[in-house]
């Protein structure tokens, strides 16, 4: 299966990585972190990228030297590889199941609020 390999730069953030991901036309996107990287250490950042990959119809995996980043990826079920070459040869097993957001406030309240302000 074809894999889009994206080499991350030290200055990348979630927005710039999403932009790079949007150019991928393959079902698999592999993010390769630079050595001594301090980018995207938060689990939230990886979660955002994982959801964006799902929106694109792609699966996300990483190659990262940092144990913190690998741990965050493990928690989210993102496949982790030692090298890009290994990732391209192997199948990716993901433990992540897309979650459906739960609406906490009833939608009817929002509809009634809009009607009370009409002219």
Steps between C-alpha positions, in 0.01 A plus 500: 500500500628847415625716782558875501813566706505848654829616650422742781714805566601634840278806449183307400182530704157337470387748234803460275489120532130494412586705192765245401256215565236659278724446195516125560304294252570162659311291756795509743687803637827454687634790707876483551619710792847657488761391756496701823151611416289688752204552270158351564580346836143537625255216452243757389717601202523141381127452555426800279724365225349154535150642457610706202646188337164326550328799341731458201418129488853400596668310780772674702826351632822651635875456518623685808820487706335646811360257756238760600365525147498122458311463829238754392460319169462166681223646718311606186559175314718666234746253345866573581798389291878519537558614141301618200621200299355256753170692506470481123551121497271401788128506555374754749292380791304776665315464828324833455126494443343822380284650769169667430474827693218506753280810506474616861227758457176413327480636149141618554626768742712646222209502255268678745767759580526594131122544459463741790730754330331501158341819368 
